[in-house]
Amino acid sequence: MINRGPKGDGRGTSSPIAILLRTIGHLPGFAALFPPPVPLETRLAAFPSKGLPCEDAVRIRWNPYQVPYIQARSDHDLALVLGLVHAHLREGQLALLKHAAQGRLAEIFGPPATGIDELLRILDFGRAVDAIMERMPADTRAWLGAFVAGLNHYQEKAGPPPEFALLGLRRESWTVADVLAISRLMGADVNWLVYFTLLREEGRPDWPRIWARAREAGVDSATSFRASGDERVLSSLFSGLGRSGSNSVALSPEKSTSGGALIASDPHLGVSLPNAWLLLGAQSPSYHVVGLMPVGIPVFALGRNPFIAWGGTNLRALASDLFDIGGLDPATIRYEPLLIRRRFCFPARRIRRYTPFGPIVSDARSLPRGSGKELALSWVGHHPSDEVTALLAAARARHCGEFRASFTEFGVPGQNLLCADSRGDIIQILASAIPARAETGYPDLLRDPADPHTHWTGIIGTPQLPYALNPTEGYLASANNRPVESDILIGLFFSDSDRITRLKEILTGQEKFSRQDLARLQTDIRSPAAQRLAGELARLIRAAGQAEWIAEPLGTWEGDYRADSAAAATFEILLYYLVPALYTDGRRQASALLSQWGFLTKYLIPDLEALPPALRTRILRRVLRKTAKRVGRYAVWGDMHRLDAAHWLGRLPVLGKAFRLARFPVGGSRETPMKTAHGLVAAPHGTIYGSQARHISDLSDSDENYFVLFGGQDGWLGSANFADQIGLWRQGNYIRMPLRAETIVAEFPLLMDLEPAP
């Protein structure tokens, strides 16, 4: 059992759940519930090192965190060993990703996953894979082929991870198509989460007002929303994989204490173990890179080579359209049968329907029906693009110009990418494929296929999109905000400006920055929007002659979401009761969108002020009574706001308890730079989305590259490196990833020599 939380590990308890878990743990296939401790030496001894299908000997240097530095004499061998490393460290996670990309989760989780699989099959992440492979350069195909060979060789030579038996998983051979389907899954459009919410509202009488406000607010698609069980899973899946939130800043040498350009990035994804990223270093004739790879994809999404360092955030590009195809000629619709195999149950049969405007997503029973219209989804991810080739070229780039040129064929997910080079240049590019639309506006969520102005006339790629090079301010910053004003319709639903405002406050607040300053920026937990909103609420409370006990702390609060902040807890409890009291009329439940941070910061105060004074006073009096009772129970923010350190299996009913390591108080909030997202809350809750990896590089020194993961490198249950970086993450510390040979030798002391087959 890996539950080692602050209240103990549960081994000595006699609760019914503890007894049940211990009993189940002795059954065949349930050993994953009580994995024995596995030291680093044992894990490395399990790595296949002889008889490999490589061209020459390869050396891996490991550090104590089980972070590998691969040194290969050919690019083929580097890719092959990357496959071995991914399988060694994350085989269980790889199997889950493969099943998700193919819509086969019910084969693991049984009938409850049927609705999720139906939607995943309809979305069809493998639809463009064949066309991608046809267009892909030969060297990229060879790279992916070698990576897949490494995955398969590991499966042939090493034992499976503990969770395979528990989940009924069997090893399957990997193909390049499998890897590309996972890449497309990771490229899912995060705007779909907004669409899912909006579809529920689309049939309401006040829909035009809701849509207008959604457009004005640029709804943040990444925060929590009211949803059914299936929708919560989908939200977790898409936001957890799609790099849907992040911060990234680049500073010119003039803003740096070292005299070299600086870059700092921290992706905001699903917070669960194992982490979505793998940290490693790689050397071959074409590559010398350190950085983070998405699990299952052999590319560096952010990192450093001897000449450049890069990172980025999700662009929230408008890469999808929903078409109301109710009037479409039935002859244009193609039908495909689906067979969804399910664990513990007979298969389920479904139908997938395609139109010229994409698959009919409204057929998925897990999606909200709204007004009941038949809807097709057009997504650029159903068309070929080549993200792998682009990111491989970026890892070889020698300056910002080459970095931008690398992304000509990049498509999904759209990215704000920042790069700094050793010459002192900094650049921000928009790497994306965006539909060219004849219509300049976007008057409604649902498009009319009979109107030719709604049809796509082409694809706008990175070379045609705006970019920024060496701004006069001396820095670039991105936080999923609207990147630039443009004649091109880049997106609709950007993140609230809260994080970018705070980042700019910090970056303009001092003349020069060190690496340590950027580390403090990555752990900043202040929200300018929360401070402003709290002050406005205090003003209205005082004007209504209500309780000074709450007006005073709200009026003086600086928006600091420290775990020990009483004002933060009071503010959030007040919002929890105020929002439904203001927006629910007793007959109809408030729109789910009204709990979104972008809506609250823009409309809450004007809507309160628009009420008749007597009604506003009655609402505030009732809300403050409820708030006072709850504040007495949760005095500070950390009493409610917790961060879970748990394996993804921790979400299972009953058995999930065995996979939860700890829950601890944490600072931050939904839109602080150190993001720890949550919805409207007034009780203990866990944040499952937010900051979960960090990177800082100083271009003045090739050894000055620092990374940390929330969790650890090794996904093997019981491994000493399963969660050994959590302490570093909580304390704001990092692992250095150098590029100089002598530093690599010193800091990666555990040698492993891999021998090719005769």
JONORSUL-V833553 format. One record per helix or strand. SS is the DSSP state (H for helix, E for strand). FROM is the first residue (numbers start at 1). LEN is the number of residues. If there is no record, write none. Layout:
SS|FROM|LEN, SS|FROM|LEN
//
This chain:
E|5|1, E|8|1, H|16|9, H|31|4, E|38|1, H|40|6, E|52|1, E|58|5, E|68|4, H|75|27, H|106|18, H|129|7, H|138|20, H|163|5, H|176|11, H|191|11, H|207|11, H|229|13, E|245|7, H|253|3, E|256|1, E|262|9, E|273|1, E|277|7, E|288|7, E|300|6, E|308|7, E|320|5, H|330|3, E|334|7, E|348|8, E|358|3, H|361|3, E|375|5, H|380|3, H|387|10, H|400|6, E|415|7, E|426|6, E|434|4, E|446|3, H|452|3, E|456|5, H|462|3, E|467|3, E|475|4, H|498|11, E|513|1, H|515|8, E|526|1, H|528|16, H|548|9, E|560|1, H|566|18, H|592|4, H|597|13, H|613|19, H|637|4, E|641|7, H|648|4, H|655|5, E|660|6, E|669|1, E|675|2, E|685|3, E|689|3, E|693|6, E|705|5, E|719|1, H|726|6, E|735|2, H|741|7, E|750|5, E|756|1
//
